Amino acid sequence: MTMALVGLLVLFALVPSGFSLSCIKCIHSSSTICTGSSETCQSGYSCATTLFVTTPSSGSATSTLTRGCSPNNQCNITGSLTFTGGRVAISTACCNTDNCASAIPSVPTVNSTLNNLRCFTCASSDNCSSSNTLQCTGLETQCGRLSTSTTGSVTSASTIRGCATPSVCNYLGNWNMTFVDYNISAAVTTYCSNGFSLLCNKCINFSGANCTGSLETCQSGYSCATSISVTTPSSGSPTSTLTRGCVPNNQCNITGSLTFTGGRVAIATACCDTDNCASAIPSVPAVNSTSNSLICSTCASSNYCSSSNTLQCSGLETQCGVMSTSLTGSSTSTIRGCATPSVCNYLGNQNVTYGDQNINAVVTTYCSNGGFNLQSSFYLPAFLAFFLFKFLF
């Protein structure tokens, strides 16, 4: 089944039968011509002109035009669905006199601004099951699956999955329709959701470059992250801790550091988007010794960590941070010092259990711009490695 025919079938949803207004009912593989017999609409319907433009990833765009009765609330609709292999875009316009023909509307242009949604994507003649994913953009904020089948002069079946605008999800539905003039019967099934759930390996390793554990199911809009933290004490050798698990998409590819009396911790994350994937271990940022204008209180202890000692901040560490952590079987530890904004945004108040390793961690994080009316930042479990400063105690 061609991509043009997929577009053609989607538009059949706009032509239910009924009474009151009379409208021309037709479909044509052209953006300018469409003629056919007249149908009588239900009350509350208008005569709609709908343009459907299918643009393959390689090749020329094709257009399909339909006219027919449409519910008033489906007039003046624009939307799109992007999938592996191309994009379909739609637009409708309506008029309200017998057998009228609205001006042909323009379809929305491509919006390449990334949003936070990823969707499974495929195009096939079967169930279209795939582990391939697509980063959604613009107003395509839902994941859509569209299955079509035809009998008569055209016999075929097709399913596409990808990123869709809510207008497309609301515009389609489950229906059967026959175009007598064209000897075509069509059936369409549409399903939309707010995203999909990945399965990610959840683990923590206090030494070495490998990390394995049980699988966890992520929330929609999350990816599988690999997080590395490198702790460098004032005297002694650096130690590394590796974690893997689910993280929000907007917290991928983070680097940052926190410097305090006694040492420095540097972190980095990398993400992937297939079930149980493992990203390459990222590199942490190097030390930047250029002083900035910020001075923070600094300490490291097993209690509140109140201190009159201060630390001249440097580089991108432009906020003051304090973190309190407790691990299963050990006491609470608190550190205070200079932090990058990425670290402040990356941490948060959390309670995470690594069941395979019988480890439970509770973390509370606050940051400020230099004063001590500190404000909470937000959650990311994969960053537990940052808190495990074994050399402190």
C-alpha positions as CSV (number, residue, x, y, z in Angstrom):
1,M,0.0,0.0,0.0
2,T,1.4,3.4,-1.0
3,M,1.8,6.2,1.5
4,A,-0.5,8.3,-0.7
5,L,-3.3,5.7,-0.2
6,V,-2.7,5.7,3.6
7,G,-3.4,9.4,3.5
8,L,-6.4,8.9,1.3
9,L,-8.0,6.4,3.7
10,V,-7.6,8.6,6.8
11,L,-9.7,11.2,5.2
12,F,-12.7,8.9,4.7
13,A,-13.6,9.6,8.4
14,L,-14.9,13.0,7.4
15,V,-17.8,11.8,5.3
16,P,-20.7,10.4,7.4
17,S,-24.2,10.3,5.9
18,G,-27.3,12.0,7.3
19,F,-29.8,14.7,6.5
20,S,-30.2,18.6,6.1
21,L,-27.4,20.1,4.1
22,S,-26.4,18.4,0.8
23,C,-22.7,18.1,0.1
24,I,-20.6,16.7,-2.8
25,K,-19.0,13.4,-1.6
26,C,-15.7,12.6,-3.4
27,I,-12.1,11.6,-3.0
28,H,-9.3,12.2,-5.5
29,S,-5.5,11.8,-5.6
30,S,-5.1,15.5,-6.5
31,S,-4.9,18.7,-4.5
32,T,-7.3,20.6,-6.8
33,I,-9.9,18.3,-8.3
34,C,-12.7,16.3,-6.6
35,T,-16.2,15.6,-8.0
36,G,-18.8,13.1,-7.1
37,S,-22.4,12.5,-6.2
38,S,-24.3,14.6,-3.6
39,E,-25.1,13.2,-0.1
40,T,-27.5,14.5,2.5
41,C,-25.8,15.4,5.8
42,Q,-27.1,15.1,9.4
43,S,-28.1,18.2,11.3
44,G,-25.1,19.9,12.7
45,Y,-22.9,19.0,9.8
46,S,-21.1,21.2,7.2
47,C,-19.6,20.6,3.8
48,A,-15.9,20.0,4.4
49,T,-12.9,20.2,2.0
50,T,-10.0,18.2,3.4
51,L,-6.4,18.2,2.1
52,F,-4.0,15.4,3.0
53,V,-0.3,15.7,2.1
54,T,2.0,12.7,2.4
55,T,5.7,13.5,2.4
56,P,8.0,10.4,2.3
57,S,11.5,10.7,3.8
58,S,12.8,10.3,0.3
59,G,10.8,11.3,-2.8
60,S,8.1,13.8,-3.7
61,A,5.0,14.8,-1.7
62,T,1.6,13.5,-2.8
63,S,-1.8,15.1,-2.1
64,T,-5.2,13.6,-1.6
65,L,-8.4,15.8,-1.6
66,T,-11.8,14.8,-0.2
67,R,-15.1,16.6,0.1
68,G,-18.2,15.5,2.0
69,C,-20.3,16.0,5.2
70,S,-18.4,16.6,8.4
71,P,-19.4,17.4,12.0
72,N,-19.1,21.2,12.7
73,N,-16.6,20.5,15.4
74,Q,-14.2,18.9,12.9
75,C,-14.0,22.0,10.7
76,N,-10.9,24.1,10.4
77,I,-8.6,21.3,11.7
78,T,-4.9,21.1,11.1
79,G,-2.5,18.4,12.2
80,S,0.2,15.9,11.4
81,L,1.6,12.5,12.1
82,T,5.3,11.7,11.6
83,F,6.6,8.1,11.4
84,T,9.5,6.2,10.1
85,G,9.4,6.7,6.4
86,G,7.6,10.1,6.2
87,R,5.0,12.5,7.5
88,V,1.3,13.0,6.8
89,A,-0.3,16.5,7.3
90,I,-4.0,17.4,7.2
91,S,-6.1,20.5,7.0
92,T,-9.9,21.0,6.7
93,A,-12.2,23.9,5.7
94,C,-16.0,24.1,5.7
95,C,-18.9,25.9,4.1
96,N,-22.6,25.8,4.7
97,T,-24.6,25.9,1.5
98,D,-25.8,23.0,-0.6
99,N,-23.0,21.4,-2.6
100,C,-20.6,24.2,-1.8
101,A,-16.9,23.8,-2.2
102,S,-14.6,25.6,0.3
103,A,-11.2,27.0,-0.7
104,I,-8.6,24.3,-0.4
105,P,-6.8,24.8,3.0
106,S,-3.1,24.7,3.6
107,V,-1.5,22.0,5.7
108,P,0.8,22.9,8.7
109,T,4.5,23.2,8.0
110,V,7.1,21.1,9.7
111,N,8.1,22.2,13.2
112,S,11.6,20.8,14.1
113,T,11.7,22.0,17.7
114,L,12.2,18.9,19.9
115,N,9.6,18.3,22.7
116,N,9.9,15.7,25.6
117,L,8.0,12.9,23.9
118,R,9.4,9.8,22.2
119,C,7.2,7.3,20.3
120,F,7.7,3.8,18.8
121,T,7.6,4.2,15.1
122,C,7.1,1.8,12.1
123,A,5.2,1.4,8.9
124,S,4.2,-2.1,7.7
125,S,1.3,-4.3,6.4
126,D,1.0,-6.1,9.7
127,N,0.8,-5.2,13.4
128,C,3.8,-2.8,13.0
129,S,5.6,-3.8,16.2
130,S,9.0,-2.2,16.5
131,S,11.6,-1.2,19.0
132,N,12.6,1.8,16.9
133,T,11.8,5.1,18.4
134,L,11.3,8.6,17.2
135,Q,12.0,11.9,19.0
136,C,8.8,14.0,18.6
137,T,8.8,17.7,17.7
138,G,6.6,20.7,17.7
139,L,2.9,20.1,18.5
140,E,3.1,16.3,17.9
141,T,2.6,15.5,21.6
142,Q,0.9,12.2,21.4
143,C,1.9,8.7,20.1
144,G,-0.4,7.5,17.4
145,R,-1.1,4.1,15.7
146,L,-3.3,4.1,12.5
147,S,-4.4,0.9,10.9
148,T,-6.3,0.9,7.5
149,S,-7.7,-1.7,5.2
150,T,-9.6,-1.5,1.9
151,T,-11.7,-3.8,-0.3
152,G,-13.2,-3.4,-3.7
153,S,-11.2,-1.7,-6.5
154,V,-8.3,-1.4,-4.1
155,T,-7.4,-4.2,-1.7
156,S,-4.7,-3.6,0.9
157,A,-3.9,-3.3,4.6
158,S,-1.4,-1.0,6.4
159,T,-0.4,0.2,9.9
160,I,1.8,3.2,10.8
161,R,3.0,4.3,14.2
162,G,4.7,7.6,15.2
163,C,4.3,11.1,16.7
164,A,0.9,12.8,16.2
165,T,-0.8,16.1,17.1
166,P,-3.8,15.8,19.4
167,S,-5.9,17.2,16.6
168,V,-5.1,14.1,14.4
169,C,-5.9,11.8,17.3
170,N,-9.2,13.5,17.9
171,Y,-9.9,13.7,14.1
172,L,-9.6,10.0,13.4
173,G,-11.5,7.1,15.0
174,N,-12.8,3.6,14.4
175,W,-15.1,3.5,11.4
176,N,-16.2,1.7,8.2
177,M,-17.1,3.6,5.0
178,T,-18.1,2.9,1.4
179,F,-17.5,5.2,-1.6
180,V,-20.0,3.8,-4.1
181,D,-18.7,6.0,-6.9
182,Y,-15.2,4.6,-6.5
183,N,-16.1,1.0,-5.5
184,I,-14.0,1.3,-2.4
185,S,-14.9,0.2,1.2
186,A,-12.5,1.3,3.9
187,A,-12.0,0.4,7.6
188,V,-9.8,2.5,9.9
189,T,-8.7,1.9,13.5
190,T,-6.9,4.7,15.4
191,Y,-5.3,4.6,18.9
192,C,-3.3,7.4,20.6
193,S,-1.5,7.6,23.9
194,N,0.8,10.0,25.8
195,G,3.9,8.0,25.1
196,F,5.4,4.5,25.7
197,S,7.2,2.8,28.6
198,L,10.8,1.6,28.2
199,L,12.3,-1.2,30.3
200,C,15.7,-0.2,31.8
201,N,18.3,-2.0,33.7
202,K,18.4,-0.6,37.3
203,C,21.7,-1.0,39.1
204,I,24.5,0.6,41.0
205,N,28.2,-0.3,41.1
206,F,30.8,1.3,43.4
207,S,33.7,0.1,41.4
208,G,34.4,-0.9,37.8
209,A,32.7,-0.1,34.5
210,N,30.0,-2.7,34.5
211,C,26.5,-2.5,36.1
212,T,23.7,-5.1,35.9
213,G,20.5,-5.5,37.8
214,S,16.8,-6.1,37.5
215,L,14.6,-4.4,34.9
216,E,12.3,-1.5,35.8
217,T,9.5,0.0,33.8
218,C,9.9,3.7,33.1
219,Q,7.3,6.4,33.0
220,S,6.3,7.9,29.7
221,G,8.8,10.4,28.5
222,Y,11.7,8.6,30.3
223,S,14.9,7.1,28.8
224,C,17.5,4.6,30.0
225,A,20.4,6.5,31.6
226,T,24.0,5.6,32.4
227,S,25.4,7.9,35.1
228,I,29.0,8.1,36.3
229,S,30.3,10.1,39.3
230,V,34.0,10.5,40.0
231,T,34.9,11.5,43.6
232,T,38.4,13.1,44.0
233,P,39.5,13.7,47.6
234,S,41.9,16.5,48.5
235,S,44.5,13.7,49.1
236,G,44.2,10.3,47.7
237,S,43.0,8.6,44.5
238,P,39.7,9.2,42.7
239,T,36.9,6.7,43.0
240,S,34.1,6.1,40.5
241,T,30.5,5.0,41.0
242,L,28.2,3.8,38.1
243,T,24.4,3.7,38.0
244,R,21.8,2.8,35.4
245,G,18.1,3.3,35.4
246,C,15.1,5.4,34.2
247,V,15.4,9.2,33.9
248,P,13.3,12.0,32.4
249,N,14.4,12.8,28.8
250,N,15.2,16.4,29.8
251,Q,17.8,15.1,32.3
252,C,19.9,13.2,29.7
253,N,23.4,14.3,28.7
254,I,24.1,16.2,31.9
255,T,27.5,17.1,33.2
256,G,28.4,19.0,36.4
257,S,30.4,19.1,39.6
258,L,30.3,20.0,43.3
259,T,33.4,21.1,45.2
260,F,33.6,21.1,49.0
261,T,36.1,21.0,51.8
262,G,37.7,17.7,51.4
263,G,37.3,17.1,47.7
264,R,35.2,17.3,44.5
265,V,32.6,15.2,42.8
266,A,32.0,15.3,39.0
267,I,29.1,13.7,37.2
268,A,28.0,12.9,33.7
269,T,25.0,11.1,32.1
270,A,24.2,9.6,28.7
271,C,20.9,8.0,27.5
272,C,19.5,5.5,25.1
273,D,16.0,4.6,24.1
274,T,15.5,0.9,23.5
275,D,14.5,-1.7,26.1
276,N,17.4,-2.7,28.4
277,C,19.9,-0.6,26.5
278,A,23.2,0.5,28.0
279,S,24.8,3.8,26.8
280,A,28.5,4.3,26.6
281,I,29.9,5.6,29.9
282,P,30.2,9.4,29.5
283,S,33.1,11.6,30.5
284,V,32.9,13.9,33.5
285,P,33.9,17.6,33.2
286,A,37.5,18.6,34.0
287,V,38.4,21.0,36.8
288,N,38.1,24.7,36.0
289,S,40.3,26.7,38.3
290,T,39.2,30.2,37.1
291,S,37.6,32.0,40.2
292,N,34.1,33.4,39.9
293,S,32.4,35.9,42.2
294,L,30.7,33.3,44.4
295,I,31.7,32.3,47.9
296,C,29.9,29.4,49.7
297,S,30.0,27.9,53.1
298,T,31.6,24.5,53.0
299,C,31.8,21.4,55.2
300,A,31.4,17.6,55.3
301,S,30.1,15.8,58.3
302,S,27.6,13.2,59.6
303,N,25.2,15.8,61.0
304,Y,23.7,19.1,59.8
305,C,27.1,20.3,58.5
306,S,27.0,23.9,59.8
307,S,30.3,25.7,59.4
308,S,31.8,29.2,59.2
309,N,34.4,28.0,56.7
310,T,34.0,29.3,53.2
311,L,35.1,28.3,49.7
312,Q,35.9,30.5,46.7
313,C,34.0,29.0,43.8
314,S,35.4,28.6,40.4
315,G,34.4,27.9,36.8
316,L,30.8,27.0,36.2
317,E,30.1,26.2,39.9
318,T,27.9,29.3,40.4
319,Q,25.5,28.1,43.1
320,C,25.9,27.0,46.7
321,G,24.6,23.5,47.4
322,V,24.0,21.3,50.5
323,M,23.2,17.6,50.2
324,S,22.1,15.1,53.0
325,T,22.2,11.4,52.3
326,S,21.6,8.2,54.2
327,L,22.2,4.6,53.0
328,T,21.0,1.3,54.4
329,G,23.2,0.3,57.3
330,S,25.1,3.5,57.5
331,S,24.8,7.0,59.1
332,T,23.6,10.2,57.5
333,S,26.2,12.3,55.7
334,T,26.0,16.0,54.7
335,I,28.2,18.1,52.4
336,R,28.1,21.8,51.5
337,G,30.0,23.7,48.9
338,C,30.1,25.1,45.3
339,A,27.9,23.5,42.6
340,T,27.1,23.9,39.0
341,P,23.5,24.7,38.2
342,S,23.2,21.4,36.3
343,V,23.9,19.5,39.6
344,C,21.4,21.6,41.5
345,N,18.7,20.9,38.9
346,Y,19.8,17.3,38.6
347,L,19.4,16.3,42.2
348,G,16.3,16.4,44.5
349,N,14.4,14.8,47.4
350,Q,14.3,11.0,46.7
351,N,14.0,7.6,48.2
352,V,15.3,4.8,45.9
353,T,15.8,1.1,46.5
354,Y,18.2,-1.2,44.6
355,G,16.5,-4.5,45.5
356,D,19.1,-6.7,43.9
357,Q,21.8,-5.2,46.1
358,N,19.7,-4.5,49.2
359,I,20.5,-0.8,49.1
360,N,18.1,1.9,50.0
361,A,19.1,5.6,49.7
362,V,17.3,8.7,50.9
363,V,18.6,12.0,49.6
364,T,17.7,15.7,50.3
365,T,19.2,18.5,48.2
366,Y,19.1,22.3,48.4
367,C,20.7,25.0,46.3
368,S,20.9,28.8,46.4
369,N,22.7,31.6,44.6
370,G,24.9,32.3,47.6
371,G,22.6,33.0,50.5
372,F,21.2,30.2,52.6
373,N,17.4,30.4,51.9
374,L,18.0,27.3,50.0
375,Q,15.4,25.9,47.6
376,S,14.8,22.2,46.7
377,S,15.7,21.0,43.3
378,F,14.1,18.0,41.5
379,Y,14.3,14.3,41.3
380,L,16.6,11.9,39.4
381,P,17.2,8.5,40.8
382,A,20.1,7.6,38.5
383,F,22.2,10.2,40.3
384,L,22.5,8.3,43.5
385,A,26.2,7.7,42.7
386,F,26.8,11.3,43.4
387,F,26.1,10.9,47.1
388,L,28.1,7.9,47.9
389,F,31.3,9.5,49.2
390,K,32.9,6.6,50.8
391,F,36.1,8.5,51.6
392,L,34.3,10.9,53.9
393,F,33.8,8.6,56.8
